[in-house]
Amino acid sequence: MLDTLLYTFKISYFDRLLKNAVKKKSKNFLICWNRGLGDIPLGLYTLIYRIREFIPDAKITFLTRSDLLLGFSLLNQVEVLMDPSWKRGESFDLKSTLAHLQKRKESFDVIIEHPDPTRWLKWQLGRVTPKLNWLEKYDTLCERFSLNPMQKYIAIHVQTETKYKYEKNWPVIYWKECLYQLFSELKLTPILFGFSKEIPFLQEGVIDVRGETTLLEMLSIIKNHCCYLLTPDSGVLSMTYYLNSPFKLNVVSLWADPKQGVLKQQVQSPNPLLQHIPLIAKHKDICNISVKQVIKILGELQEKVC
């Protein structure tokens, strides 16, 4: 209730919390996060940024679930705790989690159990560029997939695999036709990324590594082997877009709602060699983006040297 009232009067609840932490000389922060991967750059990056504006030497620890662990490794100077029992969309018992991890609640000065960066940090839009740190050692992670360095690959994130109030995903039938044309007409080899192969794509030429890569392996493949990335608004798009490393990549993204994700952030990628072409659906219906439109854009991009 207090948070709602403060928001109504345009008083930042988070800033008040930080000012109080400064007064108390609080430095050890524990922040719980059980939501999306894309929120790591889009929300939590600025959460860290804001904490350190008030408390430069703050010690920040995130508590999260297993599939998000590697995403936090791309942030600067944070520690991460992981509870393997956490599931996205399910509530958690912080007291039980800390006991399981043999951590004492009293060892943290400030505990933020339910952060809300969307509301607390609205001021960041158009002002803060998230930057995910890519280490040189990650570049070798793609080697176990034995990809041909002479082949032109296009990274594809077929399904966001999460539910929203609106449909973010392109229809499967569109994807199947698109994959066929990418390989047969544009001579691009699609590499499919995602959590699972529940929806089969058995077309000729498609390399399906869904469920077979870690986050860092996926990013390593995209960075070192792919000329293009085709994806709906997703965590894969956000994590790739905000990699703070120069590598050439043409990104074509599919949008039902352009007031979300990297478009909502309203800043350029920290990668100066990344070109982003967002395709925005009419009437917020992603089905209105045609396969023909996507193939045309990618065909035009192919005329440039990759």
VOBA-1610 file (N, C-alpha, C; in pm, whole numbers, padded with zeros to 5 digits, always signed):
BEGIN
Met+00083-00120+00000Met+00000+00000+00000Met+00087+00126+00000Leu+00190+00131+00086Leu+00279+00246+00092Leu+00347+00268-00042Asp+00395+00159-00102Asp+00460+00167-00232Asp+00366+00228-00335Thr+00241+00185-00336Thr+00141+00235-00431Thr+00117+00384-00413Leu+00105+00429-00288Leu+00082+00570-00260Leu+00201+00655-00303Leu+00320+00609-00275Leu+00440+00683-00313Leu+00450+00693-00464Tyr+00416+00585-00534Tyr+00419+00586-00679Tyr+00317+00685-00734Thr+00200+00688-00673Thr+00094+00779-00716Thr+00141+00924-00708Phe+00214+00957-00604Phe+00261+01094-00585Phe+00401+01116-00646Lys+00443+01022-00732Lys+00570+01034-00803Lys+00689+01044-00709Ile+00679+00980-00596Ile+00791+00970-00502Ile+00847+00829-00516Ser+00977+00817-00541Ser+01035+00686-00566Ser+01052+00607-00437Tyr+00981+00498-00428Tyr+00994+00408-00314Tyr+01137+00357-00304Phe+01195+00323-00418Phe+01330+00267-00418Phe+01433+00370-00372Asp+01418+00493-00419Asp+01511+00598-00375Asp+01498+00625-00225Arg+01378+00621-00174Arg+01358+00638-00030Arg+01427+00525+00047Leu+01415+00404-00007Leu+01481+00289+00055Leu+01633+00310+00057Leu+01687+00359-00055Leu+01832+00378-00064Leu+01879+00493+00026Lys+01803+00599+00035Lys+01839+00710+00124Lys+01841+00663+00269Asn+01746+00578+00302Asn+01742+00522+00438Asn+01862+00431+00462Ala+01902+00357+00359Ala+02019+00270+00370Ala+02146+00351+00393Val+02155+00466+00325Val+02271+00554+00343Val+02277+00603+00487Lys+02163+00645+00541Lys+02158+00695+00679Lys+02202+00589+00779Lys+02164+00465+00752Lys+02197+00355+00842Lys+02333+00292+00812Lys+02399+00344+00708Lys+02528+00290+00663Lys+02517+00143+00623Ser+02406+00112+00559Ser+02382-00025+00512Ser+02453-00048+00379Lys+02520-00161+00364Lys+02596-00188+00243Lys+02567-00324+00179Asn+02519-00418+00258Asn+02498-00553+00207Asn+02353-00573+00163Phe+02333-00588+00031Phe+02200-00600-00027Phe+02176-00743-00075Leu+02058-00794-00047Leu+02013-00921-00104Leu+01888-00891-00187Ile+01893-00928-00315Ile+01781-00903-00406Ile+01734-01035-00465Cys+01609-01066-00445Cys+01551-01191-00498Cys+01498-01166-00639Trp+01520-01264-00727Trp+01469-01249-00864Trp+01426-01385-00919Asn+01295-01395-00945Asn+01239-01520-00997Asn+01153-01494-01120Arg+01189-01390-01195Arg+01112-01357-01314Arg+01194-01387-01440Gly+01193-01297-01541Gly+01248-01331-01671Gly+01396-01305-01690Leu+01454-01373-01790Leu+01594-01355-01826Leu+01619-01215-01881Gly+01532-01168-01968Gly+01551-01038-02030Gly+01549-00923-01932Asp+01489-00945-01814Asp+01485-00840-01712Asp+01621-00815-01649Ile+01714-00907-01668Ile+01849-00885-01612Ile+01911-00759-01671Pro+01919-00745-01805Pro+01968-00617-01857Pro+01865-00505-01850Leu+01738-00538-01874Leu+01636-00434-01888Leu+01596-00370-01755Gly+01610-00442-01644Gly+01569-00387-01516Gly+01674-00393-01408Leu+01737-00508-01393Leu+01829-00527-01281Leu+01962-00454-01302Tyr+02002-00435-01426Tyr+02123-00357-01452Tyr+02110-00218-01390Thr+01996-00153-01412Thr+01978-00018-01359Thr+01951-00020-01209Leu+01894-00129-01159Leu+01878-00143-01015Leu+02015-00138-00947Ile+02112-00210-01003Ile+02249-00208-00952Ile+02309-00068-00967Tyr+02289-00012-01084Tyr+02340+00122-01115Tyr+02290+00222-01011Arg+02162+00215-00977Arg+02104+00310-00883Arg+02155+00288-00741Ile+02168+00163-00701Ile+02221+00135-00568Ile+02361+00195-00554Arg+02443+00179-00657Arg+02581+00226-00647Arg+02592+00377-00664Glu+02489+00440-00718Glu+02488+00587-00717Glu+02479+00639-00573Phe+02401+00569-00491Phe+02384+00607-00351Phe+02495+00549-00264Ile+02532+00423-00291Ile+02629+00353-00207Ile+02733+00287-00299Pro+02838+00359-00337Pro+02935+00309-00435Pro+02999+00176-00398Asp+03019+00151-00269Asp+03085+00027-00227Asp+02985-00079-00179Ala+02862-00068-00227Ala+02760-00167-00188Ala+02800-00308-00233Lys+02771-00405-00149Lys+02789-00546-00184Lys+02650-00600-00221Ile+02634-00639-00346Ile+02503-00677-00398Ile+02501-00826-00430Thr+02407-00897-00370Thr+02390-01040-00393Thr+02250-01065-00447Phe+02242-01142-00556Phe+02113-01182-00610Phe+02084-01326-00571Leu+01958-01350-00542Leu+01909-01485-00513Leu+01813-01521-00624Thr+01841-01631-00697Thr+01764-01660-00817Thr+01749-01810-00839Arg+01691-01846-00952Arg+01675-01987-00986Arg+01785-02032-01082Ser+01795-02162-01105Ser+01911-02219-01175Ser+01924-02171-01319Asp+01813-02158-01394Asp+01825-02123-01535Asp+01862-01978-01559Leu+01863-01895-01453Leu+01903-01756-01467Leu+02046-01730-01418Leu+02106-01830-01359Leu+02236-01813-01292Leu+02342-01753-01384Leu+02355-01807-01505Leu+02460-01759-01596Leu+02432-01618-01646Gly+02306-01580-01650Gly+02273-01444-01692Gly+02332-01341-01598Phe+02331-01372-01470Phe+02387-01280-01370Phe+02539-01272-01378Ser+02602-01374-01438Ser+02748-01371-01450Ser+02795-01262-01546Leu+02703-01205-01624Leu+02739-01100-01718Leu+02725-00961-01658Leu+02690-00954-01531Leu+02680-00826-01461Leu+02808-00800-01382Asn+02837-00673-01361Asn+02959-00632-01292Asn+02949-00645-01141Gln+03045-00710-01080Gln+03067-00707-00935Gln+02940-00736-00853Val+02876-00846-00887Val+02765-00893-00804Val+02790-01039-00768Glu+02733-01080-00659Glu+02738-01220-00621Glu+02601-01282-00644Val+02599-01413-00664Val+02473-01480-00696Val+02456-01605-00611Leu+02339-01619-00552Leu+02299-01742-00483Leu+02188-01806-00565Met+02184-01938-00568Met+02086-02006-00650Met+02015-02115-00571Asp+01885-02117-00579Asp+01806-02223-00517Asp+01747-02309-00629Pro+01793-02434-00644Pro+01746-02520-00754Pro+01598-02555-00745Ser+01535-02530-00632Ser+01394-02563-00618Ser+01302-02454-00671Trp+01357-02337-00697Trp+01273-02227-00747Trp+01227-02255-00890Lys+01100-02221-00917Lys+01042-02233-01050Lys+00979-02100-01088Arg+00994-02064-01215Arg+00938-01936-01260Arg+00786-01936-01241Gly+00737-01824-01190Gly+00594-01808-01172Gly+00541-01866-01043Glu+00629-01931-00966Glu+00587-01988-00839Glu+00645-01909-00723Ser+00567-01897-00616Ser+00614-01823-00499Ser+00724-01903-00428Phe+00800-01833-00347Phe+00909-01898-00274Phe+00906-01851-00129Asp+00963-01931-00043Asp+00973-01897+00098Asp+01117-01857+00126Leu+01138-01728+00146Leu+01274-01677+00160Leu+01344-01737+00282Lys+01273-01748+00391Lys+01332-01802+00512Lys+01383-01945+00489Ser+01300-02026+00424Ser+01339-02165+00396Ser+01455-02172+00297Thr+01451-02084+00197Thr+01558-02080+00098Thr+01692-02047+00161Leu+01695-01944+00244Leu+01820-01906+00310Leu+01870-02016+00402Ala+01779-02082+00472Ala+01818-02193+00559Ala+01880-02306+00477His+01819-02334+00362His+01870-02440+00274His+02010-02406+00223Leu+02033-02276+00197Leu+02163-02231+00147Leu+02262-02201+00258Gln+02219-02223+00381Gln+02301-02198+00500Gln+02347-02052+00507Lys+02251-01965+00481Lys+02274-01821+00489Lys+02184-01762+00596Arg+02237-01665+00668Arg+02160-01600+00773Arg+02100-01470+00721Lys+01972-01452+00747Lys+01904-01331+00704Lys+01972-01207+00762Glu+02025-01220+00882Glu+02088-01107+00952Glu+02219-01062+00888Ser+02274-01143+00797Ser+02400-01106+00733Ser+02379-01003+00622Phe+02253-00973+00592Phe+02222-00872+00490Phe+02159-00751+00557Asp+02205-00634+00517Asp+02149-00510+00572Asp+02014-00476+00511Val+02003-00501+00381Val+01879-00469+00308Val+01840-00590+00226Ile+01716-00636+00243Ile+01664-00748+00165Ile+01547-00698+00081Ile+01558-00714-00050Ile+01451-00674-00141Ile+01392-00803-00198Glu+01283-00845-00141Glu+01226-00975-00175Glu+01147-00970-00306His+01081-00858-00331His+00998-00847-00452His+01029-00716-00525Pro+01146-00706-00590Pro+01182-00583-00661Pro+01088-00557-00778Asp+01066-00431-00808Asp+00977-00392-00918Asp+01046-00284-01001Pro+01150-00321-01078Pro+01224-00220-01154Pro+01140-00147-01257Thr+01036-00211-01308Thr+00951-00145-01407Thr+00890-00017-01350Arg+00846-00021-01226Arg+00786+00095-01162Arg+00890+00183-01093Trp+00985+00124-01028Trp+01083+00200-00950Trp+01179+00279-01038Leu+01206+00228-01159Leu+01315+00285-01239Leu+01267+00335-01375Lys+01147+00383-01380Lys+01091+00431-01506Lys+01175+00544-01566Trp+01242+00619-01480Trp+01325+00731-01525Trp+01439+00689-01617Gln+01478+00559-01612Gln+01594+00512-01687Gln+01569+00506-01838Leu+01443+00497-01880Leu+01412+00475-02021Leu+01468+00588-02108Gly+01545+00550-02207Gly+01607+00647-02295Gly+01732+00712-02237Arg+01769+00674-02115Arg+01883+00738-02049Arg+01996+00640-02015Val+01961+00520-01974Val+02062+00423-01931Val+02076+00313-02036Thr+02199+00288-02080Thr+02226+00178-02172Thr+02279+00059-02093Pro+02201-00048-02082Pro+02252-00168-02013Pro+02373-00225-02086Lys+02468-00276-02010Lys+02589-00333-02068Lys+02621-00465-01999Leu+02621-00572-02076Leu+02653-00705-02024Leu+02797-00738-02061Asn+02875-00777-01963Asn+03018-00799-01984Asn+03046-00935-02047Trp+03106-00932-02163Trp+03144-01055-02233Trp+03294-01076-02217Leu+03332-01191-02160Leu+03473-01221-02140Leu+03527-01301-02259Glu+03651-01279-02291Glu+03713-01345-02406Glu+03706-01498-02396Lys+03712-01550-02274Lys+03711-01695-02256Lys+03579-01758-02301Tyr+03473-01679-02306Tyr+03343-01731-02348Tyr+03341-01763-02497Asp+03432-01704-02574Asp+03431-01723-02719Asp+03460-01868-02759Thr+03524-01942-02672Thr+03557-02082-02706Thr+03442-02178-02676Leu+03339-02130-02609Leu+03229-02218-02569Leu+03152-02275-02687Cys+03159-02210-02802Cys+03086-02258-02919Cys+03158-02373-02989Glu+03282-02400-02951Glu+03364-02496-03026Glu+03310-02638-03020Arg+03243-02674-02911Arg+03196-02814-02901Arg+03084-02846-03000Phe+03029-02745-03067Phe+02920-02768-03162Phe+02972-02788-03305Ser+03103-02773-03324Ser+03170-02804-03451Ser+03102-02739-03572Leu+03075-02610-03561Leu+03012-02538-03671Leu+03115-02499-03776Asn+03073-02496-03900Asn+03161-02466-04013Asn+03186-02314-04019Pro+03311-02271-04005Pro+03339-02127-04007Pro+03312-02061-04142Met+03297-02141-04248Met+03269-02087-04381Met+03119-02081-04411Gln+03037-02137-04324Gln+02893-02141-04346Gln+02827-02015-04292Lys+02721-01968-04357Lys+02645-01854-04308Lys+02526-01905-04227Tyr+02527-01874-04099Tyr+02422-01919-04008Tyr+02332-01804-03967Ile+02207-01837-03942Ile+02113-01742-03884Ile+02059-01800-03754Ala+02076-01728-03646Ala+02024-01772-03516Ala+01874-01745-03511Ile+01801-01844-03463Ile+01654-01833-03456Ile+01607-01867-03315His+01533-01777-03254His+01464-01810-03129His+01317-01825-03164Val+01273-01950-03169Val+01142-01980-03225Val+01028-01944-03132Gln+01041-01975-03004Gln+00932-01953-02909Gln+00987-01895-02779Thr+00919-01794-02724Thr+00963-01736-02598Thr+00938-01831-02481Glu+00847-01927-02499Glu+00819-02032-02400Glu+00772-01976-02266Thr+00713-01857-02270Thr+00649-01800-02152Thr+00517-01740-02195Lys+00425-01725-02100Lys+00290-01677-02132Lys+00275-01531-02093Tyr+00212-01455-02181Tyr+00185-01314-02158Tyr+00037-01287-02185Lys-00005-01165-02157Lys-00144-01128-02179Lys-00176-01120-02328Tyr-00073-01109-02409Tyr-00091-01107-02554Tyr+00005-01209-02615Glu-00014-01241-02741Glu+00069-01342-02807Glu+00196-01278-02862Lys+00311-01321-02810Lys+00441-01269-02856Lys+00501-01356-02966Asn+00454-01480-02977Asn+00519-01577-03065Asn+00455-01581-03203Trp+00538-01591-03303Trp+00495-01613-03441Trp+00433-01753-03448Pro+00329-01773-03531Pro+00269-01907-03545Pro+00370-02009-03596Val+00358-02131-03550Val+00449-02238-03591Val+00451-02255-03742Ile+00334-02243-03804Ile+00327-02261-03950Ile+00409-02154-04023Tyr+00414-02033-03966Tyr+00497-01927-04023Tyr+00645-01964-04012Trp+00682-02014-03895Trp+00822-02049-03873Trp+00866-02159-03971Lys+00780-02258-03990Lys+00818-02369-04078Lys+00840-02321-04221Glu+00753-02232-04268Glu+00770-02178-04402Glu+00894-02090-04408Cys+00917-02013-04304Cys+01033-01924-04300Cys+01163-02004-04301Leu+01170-02109-04220Leu+01291-02192-04215Leu+01320-02254-04351Tyr+01214-02299-04419Tyr+01231-02358-04552Tyr+01291-02257-04649Gln+01237-02134-04648Gln+01284-02032-04742Gln+01424-01982-04706Leu+01454-01975-04577Leu+01588-01932-04536Leu+01693-02025-04594Phe+01667-02155-04586Phe+01766-02254-04631Phe+01765-02269-04783Ser+01646-02280-04842Ser+01638-02311-04985Ser+01661-02189-05074Glu+01616-02071-05030Glu+01625-01952-05116Glu+01742-01860-05077Leu+01760-01834-04948Leu+01866-01744-04905Leu+01996-01817-04873Lys+01992-01949-04874Lys+02112-02031-04848Lys+02172-02002-04711Leu+02085-01975-04615Leu+02127-01956-04477Leu+02092-02082-04397Thr+02181-02121-04307Thr+02155-02237-04223Thr+02098-02191-04089Pro+01972-02223-04061Pro+01912-02181-03934Pro+01961-02266-03817Ile+01993-02197-03706Ile+02025-02265-03580Ile+01916-02227-03480Leu+01843-02326-03433Leu+01731-02299-03343Leu+01777-02302-03198Phe+01738-02199-03122Phe+01770-02190-02980Phe+01641-02187-02898Gly+01650-02236-02776Gly+01535-02237-02686Gly+01554-02341-02578Phe+01452-02354-02492Phe+01462-02447-02380Phe+01433-02592-02419Ser+01341-02614-02513Ser+01301-02752-02541Ser+01262-02769-02688Lys+01256-02896-02729Lys+01218-02932-02866Lys+01075-02985-02870Glu+00993-02933-02781Glu+00854-02981-02774Glu+00781-02962-02906Ile+00807-02850-02972Ile+00751-02828-03106Ile+00859-02866-03208Pro+00838-02973-03286Pro+00943-03019-03377Pro+00954-02934-03503Phe+01078-02913-03548Phe+01105-02847-03675Phe+01205-02937-03748Leu+01155-03013-03844Leu+01235-03118-03905Leu+01278-03085-04048Gln+01274-02957-04083Gln+01309-02919-04219Gln+01457-02946-04250Glu+01484-02964-04378Glu+01620-02985-04425Glu+01707-02865-04391Gly+01827-02892-04344Gly+01925-02788-04321Gly+01918-02721-04186Val+01815-02749-04107Val+01798-02683-03978Val+01883-02752-03872Ile+01957-02674-03796Ile+02034-02726-03682Ile+01956-02689-03556Asp+01909-02788-03486Asp+01824-02765-03369Asp+01901-02797-03242Val+01942-02693-03169Val+02015-02714-03044Val+01931-02668-02924Arg+01801-02661-02944Arg+01714-02624-02831Arg+01731-02724-02717Gly+01751-02672-02598Gly+01770-02757-02482Gly+01909-02815-02469Glu+01999-02783-02562Glu+02133-02842-02562Glu+02243-02742-02527Thr+02209-02616-02512Thr+02312-02515-02484Thr+02285-02446-02351Thr+02392-02401-02290Thr+02377-02307-02179Thr+02356-02168-02240Leu+02321-02072-02157Leu+02305-01934-02204Leu+02435-01884-02269Leu+02548-01907-02203Leu+02674-01856-02255Leu+02716-01928-02384Glu+02685-02056-02395Glu+02714-02128-02520Glu+02629-02072-02634Met+02502-02045-02605Met+02415-01987-02708Met+02468-01852-02755Leu+02504-01766-02660Leu+02556-01634-02696Leu+02690-01646-02770Ser+02771-01744-02734Ser+02898-01766-02801Ser+02877-01806-02947Ile+02777-01892-02971Ile+02745-01932-03108Ile+02697-01812-03189Ile+02606-01735-03131Ile+02553-01617-03202Ile+02665-01519-03233Lys+02749-01495-03136Lys+02856-01395-03151Lys+02960-01439-03254Asn+02996-01564-03253Asn+03110-01610-03333Asn+03074-01679-03464His+02948-01716-03483His+02913-01791-03604His+02794-01736-03681Cys+02715-01649-03622Cys+02591-01608-03687Cys+02600-01466-03745Cys+02554-01453-03868Cys+02546-01321-03931Cys+02415-01252-03894Tyr+02314-01332-03859Tyr+02180-01279-03836Tyr+02119-01343-03711Leu+02027-01269-03652Leu+01942-01321-03545Leu+01799-01284-03576Leu+01710-01382-03578Leu+01567-01360-03600Leu+01492-01410-03477Thr+01417-01321-03412Thr+01357-01356-03284Thr+01239-01266-03251Pro+01142-01318-03176Pro+01042-01228-03119Pro+01104-01152-03001Asp+01029-01060-02943Asp+01072-00993-02820Asp+01093-01100-02714Ser+01216-01116-02667Ser+01246-01226-02576Ser+01373-01199-02498Gly+01400-01286-02401Gly+01525-01277-02326Gly+01646-01297-02414Val+01635-01382-02515Val+01747-01403-02607Val+01781-01273-02678Leu+01679-01201-02723Leu+01701-01072-02789Leu+01768-00974-02693Ser+01715-00961-02573Ser+01769-00864-02477Ser+01912-00894-02440Met+01943-01022-02412Met+02079-01059-02372Met+02178-01036-02486Thr+02138-01064-02609Thr+02226-01044-02724Thr+02245-00896-02753Tyr+02136-00822-02749Tyr+02136-00680-02783Tyr+02229-00599-02691Tyr+02235-00638-02565Tyr+02311-00559-02468Tyr+02448-00615-02436Leu+02498-00710-02515Leu+02636-00756-02496Leu+02732-00642-02527Asn+02817-00613-02432Asn+02910-00500-02447Asn+03039-00548-02514Ser+03023-00588-02639Ser+03137-00641-02715Ser+03111-00616-02863Pro+03211-00571-02938Pro+03190-00542-03080Pro+03193-00669-03166Phe+03083-00704-03227Phe+03078-00812-03325Phe+02963-00782-03421Lys+02982-00818-03546Lys+02883-00783-03647Lys+02763-00876-03639Leu+02645-00818-03629Leu+02523-00897-03623Leu+02406-00813-03673Asn+02328-00872-03762Asn+02204-00810-03809Asn+02087-00877-03737Val+02013-00799-03661Val+01903-00852-03581Val+01771-00808-03642Val+01685-00906-03671Val+01548-00879-03714Val+01456-00931-03605Ser+01378-00841-03547Ser+01291-00881-03435Ser+01144-00863-03471Leu+01059-00946-03412Leu+00916-00950-03442Leu+00837-00903-03320Trp+00750-00804-03339Trp+00685-00739-03224Trp+00534-00733-03240Ala+00465-00778-03135Ala+00322-00750-03122Ala+00302-00619-03048Asp+00384-00597-02944Asp+00374-00475-02863Asp+00510-00407-02859Pro+00526-00295-02932Pro+00656-00228-02935Pro+00687-00148-02810Lys+00596-00146-02714Lys+00620-00073-02590Lys+00676-00165-02482Gln+00750-00265-02526Gln+00811-00362-02436Gln+00958-00379-02471Gly+01030-00452-02385Gly+01165-00498-02417Gly+01263-00392-02458Val+01349-00425-02555Val+01455-00334-02596Val+01399-00210-02663Leu+01280-00219-02723Leu+01220-00099-02784Leu+01173-00002-02676Lys+01121-00054-02568Lys+01080+00031-02457Lys+01200+00100-02394Gln+01314+00033-02391Gln+01435+00090-02330Gln+01483+00214-02404Gln+01460+00219-02536Gln+01487+00339-02617Gln+01635+00381-02618Val+01725+00284-02619Val+01868+00315-02632Val+01931+00220-02733Gln+02042+00265-02791Gln+02116+00181-02885Gln+02189+00070-02811Ser+02220-00035-02883Ser+02303-00142-02828Ser+02443-00088-02798Pro+02508-00137-02692Pro+02647-00099-02668Pro+02742-00159-02771Asn+02692-00252-02852Asn+02769-00310-02961Asn+02753-00221-03084Pro+02857-00147-03124Pro+02844-00053-03236Pro+02826-00121-03371Leu+02850-00253-03378Leu+02840-00325-03504Leu+02707-00399-03518Leu+02620-00383-03421Leu+02490-00449-03426Leu+02389-00360-03497Gln+02322-00417-03596Gln+02214-00347-03666Gln+02082-00413-03629His+01986-00332-03589His+01859-00386-03542His+01745-00335-03629Ile+01669-00429-03685Ile+01551-00395-03764Ile+01429-00457-03697Pro+01351-00380-03624Pro+01229-00433-03561Pro+01112-00428-03659Leu+01038-00538-03668Leu+00917-00543-03749Leu+00797-00542-03654Ile+00716-00438-03665Ile+00606-00418-03571Ile+00474-00453-03637Ala+00401-00543-03575Ala+00277-00594-03632Ala+00165-00490-03628Lys+00084-00488-03731Lys-00035-00403-03731Lys-00135-00456-03630His-00201-00364-03563His-00306-00397-03466His-00257-00488-03353Lys-00127-00484-03326Lys-00066-00564-03220Lys-00092-00714-03235Asp-00108-00757-03358Asp-00128-00899-03388Asp-00007-00949-03465Ile+00077-01028-03399Ile+00203-01071-03461Ile+00181-01153-03587Cys+00061-01208-03604Cys+00030-01282-03726Cys+00029-01191-03849Asn+00021-01060-03826Asn+00021-00965-03937Asn+00161-00937-03992Ile+00264-00995-03929Ile+00398-00991-03988Ile+00411-01115-04075Ser+00426-01098-04204Ser+00426-01213-04295Ser+00565-01272-04313Val+00568-01397-04354Val+00695-01463-04387Val+00762-01390-04502Lys+00682-01348-04599Lys+00735-01276-04715Lys+00809-01150-04671Gln+00753-01079-04575Gln+00815-00956-04524Gln+00950-00985-04459Val+00956-01090-04379Val+01079-01127-04310Val+01186-01170-04410Ile+01149-01255-04505Ile+01245-01302-04604Ile+01297-01186-04689Lys+01210-01093-04721Lys+01251-00976-04800Lys+01358-00895-04725Ile+01334-00869-04596Ile+01430-00793-04515Ile+01564-00866-04509Leu+01559-00997-04481Leu+01684-01073-04469Leu+01755-01083-04603Gly+01680-01091-04712Gly+01741-01093-04844Gly+01814-00964-04875Glu+01756-00852-04834Glu+01820-00722-04854Glu+01947-00711-04769Leu+01940-00764-04647Leu+02058-00760-04559Leu+02171-00845-04615Gln+02133-00953-04685Gln+02236-01043-04739Gln+02322-00977-04844Glu+02271-00872-04904Glu+02347-00802-05006Glu+02468-00729-04945Lys+02465-00709-04814Lys+02578-00647-04746Lys+02678-00756-04708Val+02801-00721-04695Val+02904-00816-04654Val+02885-00848-04508Cys+02878-00976-04474Cys+02859-01017-04335Cys+02993-01038-04269
//
